[in-house]
Amino acid sequence: MSLQDAFVPPPPPVPPSGHGLLAGKVVIVTAAAGTGIGSATARRCLEEGASVVVSDAHERRLGETAEQLAAETGGVVVAAPCDVTDEAQVQALYDAATAHFGRFDVAVHNAGLGGTVPLVDMTDAQWSRVLDVTLTGTFRCTRAALSRLLPQGSGVIVNNASVLGWRAQPGQAHYAAAKAGVMALTRCAAAEAAPAGVRVNAVSPSLAEHPFLNRAITDGDLAVLRRRELFGRSAETWEVANVIVFLASDYSSYMSGEVISVSSQHP
């Protein structure tokens, strides 16, 4: 038995308490319904003192998530349904945030769609659907956010990429290409936004498990992916959210155009 096979993963740490890192800020989070990175990010932003606009294409789950977040954190949560493949709905999301709060300070673009299909079997429709949600959806949201933040002269955008934008994985050509595109989009947007004092960065998680992901990936594949992580476990969704909060906060005031890997993965 190798040392790696004998390794027993330590338990995840306890989530930190809030320290007011986003006090007084208004944050928009897309794909925030349910139990994934988006809802974890909304929760951490609330715990750090922000008011939050949560958005998702799944209206029922979105409403349930908004009610739960408000009840558990005592924060201000506004739900605004949005399908990021629909330009009119994207514009309506940012208009709703501005109408309710008068402004927004941070936009976290988390919407994405995956799937496992060998490249030789991948249809044009499968390719286009993943890119429309994951890359073009992020483009639509970034464009909408910038059009409001640039005149404001301040604000932060955090896009959700993936380590697959850097690393190869069989069956993930469409998703990996989309996430690599999110990285490039982020850097170009940052270059355009800097003169107005607006920052644009991205996080690049490796493996963050939650029920929706676990339904899309087999237990065997998840076990393999966990073993690739130095800690022998996946990230908790709040561990990814912590890095998003850092990028959204003034603690990262000199950072723009960066893609931060949230990973313990080894080659």
C-alpha positions in Angstrom: 0.0 0.0 0.0 1.4 3.4 -1.0 1.5 6.4 1.4 -1.2 8.0 -0.8 -3.5 5.0 -0.5 -3.0 5.0 3.3 -3.8 8.7 3.7 -6.9 9.5 5.7 -8.3 12.9 4.8 -8.6 15.3 7.7 -12.0 16.8 8.3 -12.8 20.2 6.8 -12.2 23.2 9.0 -15.0 25.1 10.7 -16.3 28.0 8.7 -15.0 31.4 9.9 -17.3 34.0 11.4 -17.9 37.3 9.6 -15.6 40.3 10.0 -17.5 43.0 8.2 -15.4 42.7 5.1 -18.4 43.7 2.9 -20.3 45.9 5.3 -22.6 48.3 3.5 -22.0 46.7 0.1 -24.7 45.4 -2.3 -23.8 42.1 -4.0 -25.4 40.3 -6.9 -24.8 36.5 -7.1 -26.0 34.5 -10.1 -26.8 30.8 -10.0 -27.4 31.1 -6.3 -30.2 28.7 -5.7 -29.7 25.4 -4.0 -26.6 24.2 -2.2 -23.7 25.1 -4.6 -21.0 27.7 -4.7 -23.5 30.5 -5.6 -25.6 30.0 -2.5 -22.5 29.6 -0.3 -21.2 32.8 -1.7 -24.5 34.6 -1.0 -24.4 33.3 2.6 -20.8 34.4 3.2 -21.5 37.9 1.7 -24.4 38.2 4.1 -22.3 37.1 7.0 -19.7 39.7 6.0 -22.3 42.5 6.2 -23.5 42.8 2.6 -27.1 43.0 1.3 -27.5 40.4 -1.5 -29.4 40.0 -4.6 -29.6 36.3 -5.4 -30.5 35.1 -8.9 -31.1 31.8 -10.7 -33.1 30.3 -13.6 -34.9 28.0 -11.2 -37.5 30.3 -9.6 -38.9 27.9 -6.9 -35.4 26.9 -5.6 -34.4 30.5 -5.8 -37.3 31.6 -3.6 -36.6 28.9 -1.1 -32.9 29.8 -1.0 -33.6 33.5 -0.5 -36.0 32.8 2.4 -33.6 30.4 4.1 -30.6 32.8 3.8 -32.6 35.7 5.2 -33.9 33.6 8.1 -30.6 32.1 9.0 -28.4 35.3 8.6 -30.9 38.1 9.4 -29.6 39.9 6.3 -31.3 41.6 3.5 -31.9 39.2 0.6 -33.7 40.0 -2.7 -34.5 37.3 -5.2 -34.5 38.1 -8.9 -35.0 35.2 -11.4 -32.7 35.3 -14.4 -31.7 32.9 -17.2 -28.2 34.1 -18.2 -28.9 32.9 -21.8 -31.6 35.5 -22.2 -30.2 39.1 -22.6 -33.5 40.7 -21.6 -33.5 38.7 -18.3 -29.9 39.6 -17.7 -30.6 43.3 -18.1 -33.6 43.0 -15.9 -31.5 41.5 -13.1 -29.1 44.4 -12.9 -32.0 46.9 -13.3 -33.8 45.2 -10.4 -30.7 45.5 -8.1 -30.3 49.1 -9.0 -34.0 49.9 -8.5 -34.1 48.2 -5.1 -30.8 49.5 -3.6 -30.0 52.4 -5.8 -26.7 50.7 -6.9 -24.7 47.6 -6.6 -21.1 47.2 -5.6 -20.2 43.6 -6.5 -21.3 41.1 -9.1 -20.4 37.5 -8.7 -21.1 35.5 -11.9 -21.4 31.9 -11.0 -23.7 30.4 -13.6 -22.3 27.5 -15.5 -23.3 24.2 -17.1 -21.2 21.0 -17.4 -21.6 17.5 -18.5 -19.3 14.6 -19.6 -19.2 13.7 -23.3 -16.3 12.3 -25.3 -15.3 14.9 -28.0 -16.0 12.4 -30.8 -19.5 11.9 -29.6 -20.2 15.5 -28.7 -23.0 17.2 -30.8 -23.0 20.8 -31.9 -26.0 21.3 -29.6 -24.2 19.9 -26.5 -21.2 22.1 -27.3 -23.3 25.2 -27.9 -25.4 24.8 -24.8 -22.5 24.6 -22.4 -20.7 27.5 -24.0 -24.0 29.6 -24.1 -24.5 29.2 -20.4 -20.9 29.1 -19.1 -19.0 31.5 -21.3 -21.6 33.6 -23.2 -23.7 33.9 -20.1 -20.7 35.2 -18.2 -20.1 37.6 -21.0 -23.7 38.9 -20.9 -23.5 39.4 -17.1 -20.1 41.0 -17.2 -21.2 43.4 -19.9 -24.4 44.3 -18.0 -22.4 44.8 -14.8 -19.7 46.9 -16.4 -22.2 49.1 -18.2 -23.5 50.2 -14.7 -20.2 50.1 -12.7 -18.1 52.1 -15.1 -20.2 55.2 -14.8 -20.3 54.7 -11.1 -16.5 54.7 -11.0 -16.2 51.8 -8.6 -17.1 48.2 -8.1 -15.9 44.6 -8.4 -16.8 41.7 -10.6 -15.8 38.1 -9.7 -16.3 35.4 -12.3 -16.3 31.7 -11.6 -13.9 29.8 -13.8 -12.4 26.3 -13.2 -9.1 24.6 -13.0 -10.3 22.8 -16.2 -9.5 26.0 -18.0 -5.9 25.1 -17.4 -6.0 21.3 -17.1 -7.2 18.6 -19.4 -9.9 16.1 -18.4 -11.5 13.5 -20.7 -15.1 14.3 -21.6 -14.9 18.0 -20.7 -13.8 19.7 -23.9 -16.9 22.0 -24.0 -16.7 22.9 -20.3 -12.9 23.3 -20.3 -13.1 25.5 -23.4 -15.8 27.6 -21.8 -13.9 28.1 -18.6 -10.7 29.0 -20.4 -12.8 31.6 -22.2 -14.1 32.9 -18.9 -10.4 33.4 -17.8 -9.6 35.3 -21.0 -12.8 37.4 -20.8 -12.0 38.3 -17.2 -8.5 39.5 -18.1 -9.7 41.6 -21.0 -12.6 43.1 -19.0 -10.2 44.0 -16.2 -7.9 45.9 -18.7 -10.9 47.9 -20.0 -12.4 48.6 -16.5 -9.2 49.6 -14.7 -9.3 53.3 -15.8 -12.7 53.6 -14.1 -11.5 52.0 -10.9 -13.5 48.8 -11.4 -11.8 45.5 -10.7 -12.5 42.2 -12.5 -11.1 38.9 -11.2 -12.0 35.2 -11.3 -11.8 32.2 -9.1 -10.8 28.8 -10.5 -12.0 25.9 -8.2 -11.0 22.3 -8.7 -13.5 20.2 -6.8 -16.3 21.5 -4.6 -18.9 18.9 -3.9 -22.6 19.6 -3.4 -25.7 17.6 -4.2 -26.3 18.9 -7.7 -22.7 18.1 -8.7 -22.9 14.7 -7.1 -25.9 13.8 -9.2 -23.9 14.7 -12.4 -20.7 12.8 -11.6 -20.4 9.1 -10.6 -19.2 8.1 -7.2 -16.2 6.4 -8.8 -15.2 9.5 -10.7 -15.6 11.6 -7.5 -13.4 9.3 -5.6 -10.7 9.7 -8.2 -11.0 13.4 -8.2 -10.8 13.6 -4.4 -7.5 11.5 -4.4 -6.0 14.1 -6.7 -6.4 16.8 -4.0 -3.5 17.1 -1.5 -6.0 17.2 1.4 -7.7 14.0 0.1 -11.1 15.7 0.0 -13.1 18.2 -2.0 -13.4 21.8 -1.1 -16.4 22.8 1.0 -18.5 25.3 -1.1 -17.9 28.0 1.6 -14.1 27.6 1.1 -14.5 28.7 -2.5 -16.9 31.4 -1.3 -14.2 32.7 1.1 -11.9 33.5 -1.8 -14.7 35.2 -3.7 -15.4 37.3 -0.6 -11.7 38.2 -0.5 -11.7 39.3 -4.1 -14.9 41.3 -3.6 -13.5 43.1 -0.6 -11.1 46.0 -0.2 -8.4 43.5 1.0 -7.8 42.7 -2.7 -7.8 46.4 -3.8 -4.7 46.0 -6.0 -5.8 42.9 -7.7 -7.5 42.9 -11.1 -7.3 40.6 -14.2 -6.2 37.7 -11.9 -7.5 34.1 -11.9 -7.1 32.6 -8.4 -6.9 28.8 -8.2 -9.0 27.5 -5.3 -7.4 24.0 -5.3 -5.1 21.7 -3.5 -4.7 19.5 -6.6 -1.3 18.1 -7.4 -0.2 17.0 -10.9 
